[in-house]
Amino acid sequence: MQETLLQQGLDITLFGMGVVFSFLLLLVIGTGIMSRIIVRNFPEPESIPSTRPSGLGDEARLRAIAKAAIEQHRKRK
């Protein structure tokens, strides 16, 4: 009786683990296929180069905006 119960438990455990493993394997394969289809049919748009020179001008402008916002917030109190 004991061996039969242990054998049944082991069989059910292995069957369940096999089902889960198979499902996860199909999920990984399906996700990979869908990813390839999406990349092939909807490629990333090419980036348009900026006409404005980037660099210190942008940083200085952002600092001025941040300072103005802080001053405005302090005046409200």
C-alpha positions as CSV (number, residue, x, y, z in Angstrom):
1,M,0.0,0.0,0.0
2,Q,2.8,2.5,0.9
3,E,4.7,1.9,-2.3
4,T,1.7,2.3,-4.4
5,L,0.9,5.7,-2.8
6,L,4.5,6.9,-3.1
7,Q,4.6,5.7,-6.7
8,Q,1.3,7.5,-7.5
9,G,2.6,10.7,-5.8
10,L,5.8,10.5,-7.8
11,D,4.0,9.9,-11.0
12,I,1.6,12.9,-10.4
13,T,4.6,15.1,-9.4
14,L,6.6,14.2,-12.5
15,F,3.5,14.6,-14.8
16,G,2.8,18.0,-13.3
17,M,6.4,19.2,-13.6
18,G,6.4,17.9,-17.2
19,V,3.3,19.9,-18.1
20,V,4.7,23.1,-16.5
21,F,8.0,22.6,-18.3
22,S,6.3,22.0,-21.6
23,F,4.1,25.1,-21.1
24,L,7.1,27.3,-20.3
25,L,9.0,26.0,-23.2
26,L,6.2,26.8,-25.6
27,L,5.8,30.2,-24.0
28,V,9.5,31.0,-24.6
29,I,9.4,29.8,-28.2
30,G,6.2,31.7,-28.9
31,T,7.5,34.9,-27.4
32,G,10.7,34.6,-29.5
33,I,8.7,34.1,-32.6
34,M,6.4,37.0,-31.9
35,S,9.4,39.2,-31.1
36,R,11.0,38.4,-34.5
37,I,7.7,39.1,-36.3
38,I,7.2,42.5,-34.6
39,V,10.8,43.6,-35.2
40,R,10.6,42.5,-38.9
41,N,7.2,44.2,-39.6
42,F,7.6,47.3,-37.4
43,P,11.2,48.4,-37.4
44,E,12.4,51.3,-35.2
45,P,12.0,54.6,-36.9
46,E,15.2,56.3,-37.8
47,S,16.1,59.1,-35.6
48,I,16.1,62.6,-37.1
49,P,19.2,64.6,-36.3
50,S,18.6,67.7,-34.3
51,T,19.1,71.0,-36.0
52,R,19.8,72.7,-32.7
53,P,23.3,72.4,-31.4
54,S,23.2,70.5,-28.1
55,G,25.5,70.9,-25.2
56,L,26.1,73.7,-22.7
57,G,23.3,75.9,-24.1
58,D,20.6,73.3,-23.2
59,E,22.2,72.8,-19.7
60,A,22.3,76.5,-19.0
61,R,18.7,76.9,-20.1
62,L,17.6,74.1,-17.9
63,R,19.4,75.5,-14.9
64,A,17.8,78.9,-15.4
65,I,14.4,77.2,-15.6
66,A,15.0,75.2,-12.4
67,K,16.2,78.4,-10.6
68,A,13.2,80.3,-11.6
69,A,10.9,77.5,-10.5
70,I,12.6,77.3,-7.1
71,E,12.4,81.1,-6.6
72,Q,8.7,81.1,-7.5
73,H,8.0,78.3,-5.1
74,R,9.9,80.0,-2.3
75,K,7.9,83.3,-2.9
76,R,4.6,81.5,-2.5
77,K,5.3,80.5,1.2
